[in-house]
Amino acid sequence: MNQLSPAKYAAQFFRGFRVATAATVAVLSCFATGCNKDSPESNVQSGMATSLATSDVSPSSSDAKPSNNSEDGSKEPSDNSADVQDKDSNDSPETVAAKDSSKPDQSNAEGKSLPNTDVATTVATNEPSVITETAPKKPEGTKLPKDFLEGNNLTPLNPQKTVLLDLPGKRVLLKARVCLTEGLLEMLLCPHQTKEHESILSTESQAFTVHTGLLALGCKEGKAARYDSETEEYTPASGQVIDVFLHWVDTDGKLRRERAQSWVRRSRQHYYSAEFKTLPKDLKLVPDGNLRYDDVNQYLFWYGPMTDEELAECLKMSSDGKFQAAMKQFHKDGQERPMIADWVFVGSGFYEDGDAPKQYLAEGGYMICVANFPMAMLDVSTPSDSNGTESLTYEAASEQIPPRGSEVMVELVPRPAKIADDAKIDAEKAD
């Protein structure tokens, strides 16, 4: 078989591409208009059929010139179209494109001029215009000043220099980034690629490195929170109180330093319930309303924060004193409340498996927790359930947090024991 010259191959490829494009446009136009015979689209399809018939090139004429001899050896008249085709095949793709563009518009059977079959023109004239809206640009994360740490006598505790020990200042600094700005929380800070879906901050550091820095400052470890299911007795987490401060630049370019509690608030997205063995006689619950009764466990419940308007509507449902008190309590508990509890240095623990190296449990994401975990390095000093999303105590205070990706310097400062004891009593009273 004779091989096509590069010029012939390019010309045939260009012609085939043009024919395939025209056929696709014709089919799409037919589907869009229902193939109305009198529509301009049907005329386009007729023109496409003509284009297909005149532009098709058989493989035999492309690979080799046909013989002029018939089967019995007699010569047949030469095919002029084949000669023309060979001449066209010698042209470059640019020359072919120029010839095609100079051809007059095709006409239908009635002699009317057909519309231009160029793809862009057909789509523009036959399809409704599409208005595209640019998605709002998300705010970019802010960066700390490059000279933020200048003038401090800091000792890096890891190769990445993300954990810095400040012995003169009696503090540990961690370089972190915002990874979550809204939602329920289990952590304030976690190691990178562990618990970012439920932690406000993440850091490129191991938890044990931070633990080592706190020990270097003389911090005393405590014990994790415990709950005895038999006696139903809860023992809060204990250890030296660690004040946590956050340094960042807000969207106005102002350098800020605040307690980490300002980025956390008590969750309002959960159920509020009150026990009612029997409902008030005059109470009529709205079908599929938010206020419902569980006749198995015998309690009224409400989900999420209750607005002032919703409280007013609920109070109209019954004049019963116990019911009204329950509704007012639902409303009160659903109001926004900042986090007051302190963090304490629990110290986490180690997992041992035979001769394998010990594993520090906090590396699983439990660096600075806001829900009680036995693996926590730092945990809150008050009860904070971690059993299931609906029971989580805290959520992100979105309005206070800079955009995702923002640089944050986390400052850990051990609090003297006497001050910590007084603060604990005040926090328990407020909570």
N, C-alpha and C positions, 0 to 999 in steps of 0.2 A: 504493500500500500504506500502510495506517495504521501510524503509529509507536507502539511500546509506550511507556507512561508509565514514568518511572523506578521507581515502586513495583512495577509489574508485572514489569519487567525484573529487578529485584533478587529478587523472589519466585521467578521461574522459574529464575534462576541458582542460587539457594540449593537449590531442589528438585532441579534436575539434578545438582548437586554431591553431594547426599545420596544420590541413586539410584546415581550412578557409584561412590561409595565403598562402598555396600552390595554392589554387584555384584562389586567387586574383592575384598572380604572373602570372599564366597561362593566365588569361583574359587580363591583361595588355600587356603581350608579344604578344598576338594575335593581339591586336589593333596596336601595334608598328610595326609588320612585315607583316600585311595583311594576317595572318594565312597561310603562305606558307607551304604546306605539307612537303616539303623537308628541311625546315629550322630547326635549333636546337630548336627554340621555340616551333614548333609543337610537337617535340619529348618530350619536357618538359610537354606540355599539356597532351600528351598521358600518360606520367608517372604520372601526377597529377590525371588523371581519375582512373588509377589503384590504386593510393594511397587512393582516395576517396572510391573506392569499398571495399578495404581491411580494411580500418580504421574506417568505419562507424559503429556505435553501436546503435542498436535500443533501445528505451526506455524500452521495456518489459524485455530485457535481462539485463538492468542496474538496474531496480528497484527490480526484484526478479528472482530467478533461474527458468527457464521454467520446467514445469512438463514433465516427460517421458511417461506419460499415454496419449493415444489417446482418442478420443471422445467415442469410444466403450469400453474403460476401458483396452484395451490391451496396453502393454508396447511397446514403440518404441525405436529404437536404440538411444543411447545418442549422442548428437552433440558435437564432439570433439572441434569444434571451440569455443563453449560456454565455455567449461572447460578451454581452453587456455585463453579466454577473462577474465574469473574470476580470473585466476592466475595473468594475467597482471594487473587486477584492484587492486590487493592487493599490487602491487609495489608502491613505492613512485614516485612523479613526476621526481625526479632526476634519479631514476633507469630506468624509462621509456625513459627519454631523452638519457641515456647512451646506451640503447638497440637500439633506433632508429638510433643513430649516428654510430653504429657498423654494420648496415645492408649494404650489397653491393649495388653498384649503380644499378638502374633499367635499363632494356634494352628495346629497341623498337622492332617492329616486325621483323626487319632485323638482330637483334642480336647485334646491335651497342650499345655501352655504352652511356647512356644519361648524359648530364652535370649535375653537382650538382644543386639541386633545392633550395638550401638555398637562402633566399631572398636577402641578401646583395650581394652574388656572382652573382645571376641572373641580378640584377640591374647594377652591375659593368661591366658585360660582354656584355650585350645587349643594354644598354643605353649609349649615348655619355657622356663623362665626362663634368661636369659642373664646370667652373672656377668661384669661388666667390672672389669678391674684398671687402676688408674691407673699409667701409665708412670712409672718413677722419674725424679725431677726431676734434670736435669743440673746440676752445680755451675756457678754463675755465675762469670764472670771477675772477678778481683780488680782493684782500682784503686790507683794510687800516691797518696800523700798530696798534697793540693793545694799544700801549702807545700814540696814535695820539693826544688824548685830555688831556693827563696828563699835570699838571701845569696850567690849565685854571680854572678860578673861574666860573663854569657853573651851571645854575639852570635848572633842568628838568621841563618841562611844562606839561608832560603827564606821565602816569604810565609806558609806554613802553620806556621812556627816548629817544625817537626819535626826540624830539624838545627840544633844549637847548638854554636858554637865557644867553647871555654873556653881562651883564650890563657894566662892566668896558671896554670891547672891543667894545660896542655899535653895537652888531650884534646878529643875530639869526642863529643857526645851525640846519640843518635837516639831519638826516640819511636817505639815499635813495639808490636805486639800479637801474642799467641800465636795462630797459625792452624792448628797441627798438633801433636798430642801423642803420636802413635805412628806408626810406619812407617819405611820406608827413606828416606834423605835424600840430596839433592844440594846443598842449601844450609842454612845456619843462618838467614840473613836475605835477603829478596828485596824489591824494590819491590812495592807493592800491585798486585794483579791480574796477576801474572806467573807465579810458581812456587810458589804457596801449597800445592799438592798434595804437594810434596816439600821444604818449608822449614818450620822451626819458627816463625819470626817473619816478619812483613811490616811495612813502614813506608810511610807516605804521603810519600815523598820520592823524588827522582831519585837514581840512583847517582852521577851526575857531581857533584851537590852535596856528597856525602860525600867524594868524591875531592878536591874543591876544599878542603874543610876539612883533610884530611890534608896536602895540599901547604902550606897555611898554617902548619902545625906543623913544616914542614921535612922531611917524610917523603920517602924516596927510593924511586922505583919500581924494580921488578925485571923479571923475565921469567916468562912462563907456563910451566907444565910441558910437556915435550915427550917424545914417544916416536918413535924411529926404527924403523920396521918392518923395514928392511933389516938393520940391525945389532942390532936388538932392544935398543937402549940407551935407558934412561929418564933424563931430566934433570928433577929436581924443580923446583917453582916457587921463585922467588927474589924478594928484595925485603926491605925493612925489616920486622922482626917487629912486629906490632900485637897487643898484649894486649887481649882482648875480655872485658869484665865485664858482667854482667846485674844490674839492680836490679829487684826486684819485691816484692809483698806476698804471702805464702803464705796458705793457707786458714785459718790460725790468726790472721791479722791482723798477722803479724810482718814487718817490712821486712827484706829479704834482699839481699845482694850477693855474687855468686860468679862464678868464672871460667866462661865460656860452655862450656868443655869438659865441665863437669859435667852438661850437658843432652844430651850426645852420647856414644854408646858404639859400639864396633865391632859391626858387624852379625853376627848368628849365623844368619840365615836365608839360607843359600846352601849350595852343594855343597862337601864336603871330599873330596879324592881322593888316592890313592896308586897309583903305577905298579906293576903286576904283569903281567909278560909271560906267566907261567903261575901258576895258582892253586895253593895248597898242596893236596896230595893228600887230606888228611883234612878239608878244608873243605867243608861242606855249607851252602849259602846257603838261607835260608828263602824259599820262593816268595812273591812280592809283598811281601817285607820291605823295610825301609829301606836295608839294606846290599845293594848290587848290583854286578854286574861288567859293564863295557863291553868286550866281546870285540873290538870294532873298534879302539878306542883303547888297549885293554889296561890298564885301571885299575879299581880298586875305588872306589866312591864312596858317600857318606852325605850326606843332606840335613838341615840344621838342627842345633841343639845336641844332643849326646848326653848323656843322664843317667847317673848312676852305675849305676843298674840296667841300663840298656841296654849300658853298657860291660862289665859282668859277663857278660851274656848273649853278647856278641860274643866275648869271650875264651874262652868255652867251645867256640866253633865250630872252633877249630884251635889246635894247640900250636906252630905254626910261629912262629919268633922274629920274622921280618919282618912277618908278619900282626899279631901281638900289638903290636908297636911302632907300626904304622899305626893300630890301633884306639885306642891310648892317645893318639896325636897328635890324632886326630879329637876325642876327648873334651876334650883340653886346649884345642884351638883353638875349641871350641864354648862355652867358659866366658865369662861376661860380663867384658868388658874396657873400661875407660873410654877416652875419646879422650885422647891425650897430645900429639899434634902441635900445633904453633903455626900461627897464620895469618900470612901475609906479604903485603905490599902489592905485588901484581903490577902493578896499574894499568890492566888491561884494554886497550882499543884503540879505534880508530875505523874505521867502515865508510864508504868514499867511493864515490860513484856519479856520475861526471861533475860537473855543476854543482850537483847536489843538495846540501843541507846535510849535513855530516858527522854520523854517528850513533854515539854512544858505546855500545859493544857490551854493557857491563854492564847497560844499561837493560832488556835482555831477561830479567832475573831474576838475573843473576850478580853480586850485590853482595858477599855473604860466603859462599863456597862451602866444602863439605866433600868434594866430588869435583872432580878436576882438569878445568878448562875453560880453553881459551885466551882466553875472553872475561871471565874472572874479574877483579874488582877486588881482592878479598882471597881467597887460596886457601890450602889446607893445604900445609905444607912437606914432606910425605911422599907417597909414591905412593898415590893413591886413584882407582881406576878409575871412569869415568863411562860406560862402554860397556855399556848394558843394565842393567835392574833387578837381575838376579841377581848382577851383579858389583859392586854398590855396597858400599862399605866400611863406611859408618856408618848408624846408625839412631837414632831418638829414644829417650832414656832417660826413658820415660813417667813413672816414679815421681818424677822430679825436677822435672817441668814443671807449672806451674799450669794451671788450666782454660783452654780456648779463650776468646779474647776478653780475657784478662788484659792489663793495661797493663804494659809492660816498658820500662825505660830502658836502652839499649845504650850502653856506654861504651867508646870506642876510645882506647887509650893507646899511643903509639909507644914501643918499647923501645930503649934505647941499644944501639949496635952490639955492643960487647964482651959485654954480658950476653946479647944475642941469639945470638951465636956459641956461647957456652958452653951455653946452653939447647938449642940445636939438636943438639949432640953428645949430650947426655943423652937427648933425645927419640928420636934414631935408635937408641941402644942399647936403650932400653926397648921400642921398637916392634918 
